[in-house]
Amino acid sequence: MRAEEIFAKARDRVALTREEAYWLWDGAPLERLAYVADEVRRAVVPDPKVVTWQIDRNVNITNACISGCKFCNFHCKPHQTEREFITTIDEYKEKIERMLALGGDQLLLQGGLHPKLGVEFYEELFSMLKSLYPQVRLHALGAPEVAHIAKVSGITSRQALERLVAAGLDSLPGAGAEILCDDVRRAISPAKPSVQEWLDVMHQAHQMNLPTSATMMYGHVETPHQRIDHLLKIRDLQARCPEGNWGFIAFIPWIFRSAGTRLEQEGVRSHFSPLEYVRVIAVSRLILNNIRNVQASWLTVGKVTAQLALHSGANDMGSIMIEENVVSSAGAHNKFDAEGIQQAIREAGFEPRLRDQLYRPREYRTADK
């Protein structure tokens, strides 16, 4: 296996074999890997001098969840009624008004696998939010939640997606992927819908031309080759997307944070390495030959490592995340406001450009401008 042949295939955006993808992780020198990934980034993004960013707000619909994720401190079991909440319309209004004042245009709506909330609840919620704020995009739920809602409602996942889109769903996050390996899933999320269910829901979304994103949470019980297999599953699913449809718009990897989690109690602790994260970003750029945007997760890795990622294949810094509860509750405490994220992008040598979920440029305006 010759290194330059593999790099040449990656530059040409030719799908790598599994063995070639494994070599990128196992054998490619990091400096060379990052250099080639940056070459590919420059070739595929519209303007290589630009790094995009976003303003949205992450609102948790509910914290009640039956998935049993051992990496999540935020959820509660349905019988823990003293902790359970369902966000009210008045609370949404307050959060949305604050987001709009800061120049945001989107709600990232996530919740748990609530055992009693069926598709009618989400239809009513989305319709209400759209009637109140038609200009706000709803980037909501995730494949496991869609599969769960369908099961609770006695309908198919496709029917659930169709009804949610009719009610106002604009795009589907990549939430709940973690590592797309059933052995890993059973170890960290024992009651979450399977890998195949995640893939099936995403494929149905692609068939419907519903924009989606893909994610990976790494650094817990998985092996490096399982990370690569995860990337290959995402790439191969994107290859099945009907021509002209949105498919996966972006890929976002982040590192597991363990503080206070059940996984930590079981002896699984996060061990963050900036160089390993750079390798994750660079390998993702080269394996995902059919996904244009790769995001640096500043929330979990911090400003400096995210800036390094921008020179190693990433072209986006994600959102300032006006509100985020799940990852923060496990030890990720990095913060950015709009001015801070733009300054970080400039410090890395790029021009910041505000975008929407579809990576279209937006003008940066707040209530004061």
N, C-alpha and C positions, 0 to 999 in steps of 0.2 A: 504494500500500500504506500504510494508516494504522496508526500505532503502537498507538493505543488499541484498535483492533479486534483486533490480534494479541494484545495483553495480555489483552483480555477473553476471547478464546478460550482462552488459557492458564489464566486463572483458573477458567474453567468446565470445564477438563480436556478440552477438545475437541482432537482430533488436528490438529496444525498441518500445513500443506502444506510441501513441501520449501523453496519460496521463502520462506515465512514463517519457517521454522526457520533458514534462512541469514541472514535479516534480524536475528534475535536475536543472532547472532554478529557480523555486519558492522555493524549500524546502531544497535542498542539501547544507549542510555547505560547504563553499568555500574551507577550508583547506582539507576536506575529498574529495571533488570533484576533486581538483587539484591533490591530491595524487593518486586517482584511475586513472585519466587521464594519469598521468605520468607512472603508471604501464602498462597501455595499450600501450602507446608509446614504452616503453622498449620491450614489447612483439612483436610488429609488425614491427619495423624498423630493417634493416639488422644488424646495429651495434649501440646499445644504447649509446655508448660513443661519437658518431659522430653527429655533426650538420652540415648540408649542406648549401651551399651558391652558388651564381651564379654571373656571369658577363654578362650583356647584356645592350643594349641601347634602350630606348623607343623613337621612332620617330613618330611624328604626321604626317600622310599623308596629312591631311587638317584640318582646324579648322572650316570650313563651316558645319553647322549642323541644321537640322530641328526638332530635337527631343524635344527641349524646356526644357532640364534638368535644374531644378532650383538650383542644387548644383554645376553647372559647370560655372566657370568664364572664361574658356579658349575659348569656342566656340564663333562663331559669326553667325548671321543669313545670309543666302545667299545674301540678298540685301545689306549687309554692305561691299561693295566691297573694301572700303579703308582698311579693316581689314583682309579680306579673303586671305588665301594663299593655295597653293598646293606645297608641297615640290618637288624640282627639282632633277633630277638625279645627277647633280653636287653637290648639297647639301647632297644627300645620300652618295655619294662617300666620301666627307669630314668627315661626321659623322661615317661612317663605318671604314674608315682608322684609325680614332682616337680610336674607340672601339677595333679594332684588336690590336693596339699598347698597349692597356691596358689589353690584354689577353681575350677579350670577344669573344663570338662565336654566338651570336644571336641578331636579331632585334625584338623588340616588336613593331609591327607596328599597330598603332591605328589612327582613324580619326573620323569624324563625319558622320552623315547620310546626305551626300551631295546629293542634289536633281538631279544632272546631271551626276554623275559618275556611270556608269554601269559596268558590269562584265568585259567588254573588257579593260577598263582602268586598273583594278587591274591585269588582266592577263598580260598585257603588262608590268606593273610595276614589278610584281613578276618575270616574265621571264627575264627581264633586270637585276634585282638585282642578280638573280641566275647565269646568264651568266657572270657577272662581279666578283661575289664572291660566287662560288659554295660551299665553306666551311661554309658559314654563314646560320644558321637556320632562317627561317621566322616564328615567333610566332605572328600571325597577325589577325587583325580584332576582331570579337566577334560575338556572335549569333545575336544581333540586326543589326549589320552591314551586315551580310550575308543575313538576311531576307530582309533588305532594298535594297541591291544590286540586289537580285533576283526580287523584285518588280519593281525596275527601269528598269531592263533588260527584263521583261516579261517572266521570267523562274521560275522554282521551286527552293526552297532553296537547295534541293538535287543536282539539276543540277548546281547551282552556286558553291556549295562546290566541286563537281567533277571537274569543270573547274579550280577553284582556286588551288586545289591540283595538278592538271596536270601542272599548271603554276609555282608551287614551294612552295605552302603553306605547312609548316611542322607540325604545331600544331595550335590549336584554343584556345585563352585565354578565361577566364570566364567573360570577361568584359560585362557590361550592365545588370548584374543580379540585382544589388542593393538589394532590398527585393522582393522575388518572391510572391508578392501579388498584384492583379490588383488594389485594392483600393489605396495601397501605390504608385503604379506605376503611376496611374492617378494624384496623388497629387504632385509627384516630377518630373516625366518625361512624360508629357501629350501626346506627339506624338511618343514615343518610341514603338517599337513592343511589343506585349503583353507577359505576362508570358508564355502562351502556346506556342507562337512562339519561345521564348528563349528555352524552353524545347524541342520543336520539332527539332530545328536546332542542339542542342546538341545531341539528340538521333540519328539523321541522321549521325552526325560526328562519334558517337560511332559505328554505324553499318558499317561505312566505315573504321573503325580502325584508325581514325584520333585522335591523342592524344589531350586531352583537360584539362583545369583546371576549377575549380568552385570558385566563389567569393561571398562575402556578404559585402555590405556597410551598416552599422547600425548606430543608434544614431541620427535619424532625426524625422520622423513622425510615425514610426512603433511602435508597441507594442512588449514587450518581447515575447509573444506567437507567433507573426508573424515572429519573428526571428527563433523560433523553427520550425514553419511550413516551413520556407525557407529551413532549414537544412533537414527536412524530405523529401521535394520534391527532393533535390539533392541526398539524399541517395536512394530514391526509383527509381530515374532515373538511377543511377549507377547500381542498381539491374537488370535493363533491358538491360544492356550492354551485347552483345554477349560474351560468355565465350572465354577467350584468347585475347580479344581486349583490347586496352589501357583504354578506358573510361576516367573518371576523375583521373588524376594522383595526383592532389593536391587540397587542399582547402585553400583559403586565405581570411580571414575576415579583414576588416579595418574599422576604425571609420570615420564617416562623419566629414568633416571640413567645417565650415560655413563662414569663413571670406569673406565678400564682396559678398556673393551669394544672389540670389533672395529669397531663403529660409530664410536667415537671415533677409532680409528686411520684410519678412512676419512673423517674430517673432520666427523662428525655429533656435536655436543656438546649436552648439555642446557643450556637457558637458562631457569632457573626464574624466573617472575614471579608473585608472590602475587596481583596483580590479574587476571592471565590465569587462574589457578586458580579464583578466585572466579567469573569468567565461565563457566568450564567447569561448575562446580557449579550455578550459576543456570540456565544453558541446559539442563543435564541435567534439572533439576527440571521445567522448563516443557515440554520435548519429551517426556519420558517420562511422559506423562499417565496411564499404567496401571501404574506401579511406585511403591509407596508410600515405600520407604526409599532414601535417598541417603546414602552414607557419605563422610565426610571422611577422606582418607588422611594422617593425621598423620605416618606413617612417612616419606613422601617429601616432605612440604611443611612439617613442623614444627608446633609447638604454636600459634603465633600465627595462622598462615594457616588452620589447621584451625578455630580459634575463629571467624575471620571467615566461614568457610564455613558455620558453624552459623547465621549470620544471613543466609545467602544461598541457602538451599534445603536444606542438609544437616540431617539429624536424628539422625545416628548417628556415633560416633567409632571404630567398629570394635573390634578386639581389642588387648590389651596385647602380643600376639605374643611369648610367652615365648621362642620361637626363630624366627628368620627368617634365611635365608641368601642367597637369590637377589638381592633388591633391595639388601640390605646390602652385598653383594660389589661392587656398582656405585656405591657412594658414599652410600647413605642410612643415616645413623647416628643418627637420632632414637630416643629411648628413653622408654618409659613403664612404670611399674609400676601396680598397681591403685589405689593412693592418688593417684599422680600424674595418671592419666587422669581420675579423679573430680574432683580439684582443678581441672584445666584446664576441665572442663565447668562447674563452679561459677563459675569466673572469667569465663566467657563469659555467665553469667547464667541458667544452666539447672540443672535437677535431674538428677543422674546416676542412671541405672537400669540395673542389670546385666540382661542378656538372654541367651537361648539363640539358636541359629541361626535359629529360626522367629520370633524377636522376641517371645517370651513372657518375662515378667519372671522373674528368678531371685533368690533370696536370696544375698547375698554372704557366703560362709563360707569360711574357710581351715581348715587342720588345727589352728590354734591357737585357733579360735573355737568 
